Amino acid sequence: TGHTSVGAFRPVYLEEVDGHDWFLNSEDDVVWTVGTILEVMSEYSRLEGSGFLPGVLNFERSGRSPWHYLTEFGLSKDRQAEDVRLIGGEWYLLPSNTYQRGVLAPNSLIRRHIEDPNAWLRFDFLVSASMAGMEVAAETLSAFWFYPVDVPSKALPLRRLRRLLVRHSSDAFVTPGARTTSSRSRRP
């Protein structure tokens, strides 16, 4: 299923699509709590018919600091929020960066992506250098197969934002020297 184990969930989804109501793929160093999973599931109901998908924000901690550092905002190239919009009587943040390190989605939305099994199992494509600042395999960015990157697609409720945080446990983006550039990635 590709050059790494990152896409290993794809054949499993294809085989198990009739046996499960929800699916979760995530990088192995991201911690999803039961509370966060339940909150994301509830957000699907709240956003139904809005054209937006719920998501999570990854955070890291640095040393003894009590602060949570939201890494997606640090990875934004331009503005961090595309918009703040009233949806169903609540204010939602529409981040300009739809990146996140995993996807939790109901069966009905997964089925849309696996309608063509051959295409689903083939994912050897690149995120362009102009979009990400470097060429990288799109599956390395775990959620780009699910969240469109060319239009605002992810909505995060401002009132419940803290409940939608998942921890990137390596703290690699906020720990000096912890992040190295992969030999498979190259700068433009």
N, C-alpha and C positions, 0 to 999 in steps of 0.2 A: 504493500500500500504506500510506497514512497521510499524516500531515502532515510527516514527516521521512524521512530515509533509514534510520532505526534499524530498521525492519521489513523492509528490502530483502532480508534473507535468507529471508523466508517463501516467496515464489514460487519461489526457487531450490531450497529444500528440497522443495517440492511437485513440481517438475519432475525433480529429481535423486534422489529417495528410492530408486529402484530401482538406482541406479548407485554407491552409496557405502555403506560399512559404518559410518562415523563421521561426525558433523557437529559443527562448531564455529561458534558465533556469539559475537562479543565486541565490546566497545567498541573503537574504533580506537586508543586510547591505552593499552591493556593488553597487556603483553608476556607471551606464553605461550612457555616454552622447550620444546624437544623432550623434555627430562627430565620436566617437569611434565605434559605431554600423556601420556607413557607411564605416569607414576605414576597419573594419574586413570583411565586405561584399566584399569590393574591393580586399582584400588580397586573398579571395577564388579564384577569377579570375586569379590573378597573380601567384598563386601557383598550378593552375590546371595542372595535369599530373606530378607533381614533387614528389608525394608520401608524401608530408607534408601538415599539416593543419595549418591555421593561429590561433593565439591565442592572449591573452592579458596578461599583467602583472599587478598584484595587487600592489597598493602602499598604504602607510599610512604616516601620518604626526605626528610629536612629538612636542607638545607644540607650541611654536612660531617659530620653525625652518622652513625655507623656503625649506628645502630638502624633497624629496620624497624618502621614504624607500621602496625598492622593497622586499616584504615579501617572494616571492618564492625563491629568492637567499638566504635569511636567513634560509629557510627550506631545502636547499640542503644538502644532507649528505656528499657528496664528492665534486667533482668539480662542479662549477656552470654552465659551458657551456660544452656541449658535443662536439660541433664543431661550427665553423663559416664557412659557405658554400656559394659559388656563385650559385645562382638559378635564372635563367632567366635574367642574367646580373646584378643582385643585390646581395649584401652581406646580409645574414641572420644568425642570432644567433639561434642555436639549443640548447635550454636549457636542462640540464640534468634532470631537474625536470619539468614534464609536468603538474603539479598541477596548477589549477586556480579555482576561485570560481564561475565559470559559463561557459556555452557553448552557443554560437550563431552559428547556423548551418543552411544550406539550407535544404529544404525538402528532396532532394535526399539522403543526408547523414543520415538524421534522419530515413528514411525508412529502411535503412540497419539494424538499431538497433531494430526496432520493427517488423521485419518479423515474429518472433515467439511471439505473444502477451502474452502467458503464461510466457515465460522467461522474457519478457520486464516488466511485472507487478510484477515479483518476483525478489527482489534484496537484499535478506537477506544474504549477504556474507561479508567477512571481508578482509580488506587489511592486509597483513601479517605483523607481528612485524618486520621482517627483512627488509621489504620495507619502512615502515613509521616510524619505531622506536617504534611503539605501535600498538596494534590491534584496529582498528576503522572500523565502518561500511563504506564501500566504497562510499555509496551515500552521506555520510557526507562530503566527498571530492568531491565536486559537478561535477567534470569533468572527473574523472577516467573512467566512463562508455564510454566516447567518445574518449579520448586521450590514446592510448596504453602507458603503463608505462615501458614496457620492451625494447623498441627501441625508438630512437629519432623520434618523430612524429610531434612536434610543431615547427614551424619556425616563427621567428620574424624579420622583416626587420630593419636592423640597422639604415638606413636613416630615417625611419618613426617611430621609437620605441616610441617616446613620444606620438604619436597619439593613441597608443595601450595600454595606461595606464587606469586602472579603480581603483577607490578609495574604499578601505575597510574602510568605514566611522567610524567604531568603534575604529579604531586605537589601537586595543587590543594587537597587537604584539609588539608595540613600547612604550606603556604606562605602566610604572611599576605598577604591581598589578592588571592590567585590565584583564589578561588572567588567567583563572583557569582551571584545568584539570577536564574534565568530569568524572563522576562516571562510565560511560559506557566505558571509555578508560582505559586501564591498561598497565603499563610498563612491558616489558619482564623480 
